[in-house]
């Protein structure tokens, strides 16, 4: 609940008068430790956003993103809660064709691979325990309050310091504004299917060069 997406989602849910409990490392909860989750009871829905988001060759990313997801699934199973799992682009590099939910998965780095394994656990719990799970696969999220380490905040910070390094300026990404993602995630509370995978994206690619020029113009 202390991350970029989590803060925005919690604030929106609270303003809509939902009863919200936020958990994160900032309040001492580590999803890798299943015992630390046992005190949380009586929830209708769990939004699982916790993850290491930076791609790394460090194997510890799987501790959080896979083992942590299994612990959250066990929490949902114990509470008989529905689970909304935030995934990522598990389709791989853009090949000239638009991806949809039926496209073949091809994670290309440790981060997207760990999120893909989390999806497989979600499906396993749905099949074996009839746990309601909705998987939200997101494109590149952006908006106010996003930290360094992501493209748009990094471009802005580099421009402020008169230092610009842009790798692969012609590469395209699908950008989705944080408010639109949050609105979409909240709409899943009314989703009827017991298991589903949904892409959350804008549906249009923009090159890194175009994004840079837009920020320069502003």
Buried (B, 14 or more C-beta within 10 A) or exposed (E): BBBBBBBBBBBBBEEEEEEBEBBBEEEEBBBBEBEBBEEBEEBEBBBBBBBBBEBEEEEEBBBBBBBBBBBBBBBBBEBEBBBBBBBBBBBBEBEEEBBEEEBEBBBEEBBBBBBBBBBEBBBBBBEEEEBBBBBBBBBBBBBEEBEEEBBBBBBBEBBEEEEEEBEEEEEBBBBBEBEBBBEBBBEBBEEEEEBBBBBBBBEEBBBBBBBBEEEEEE
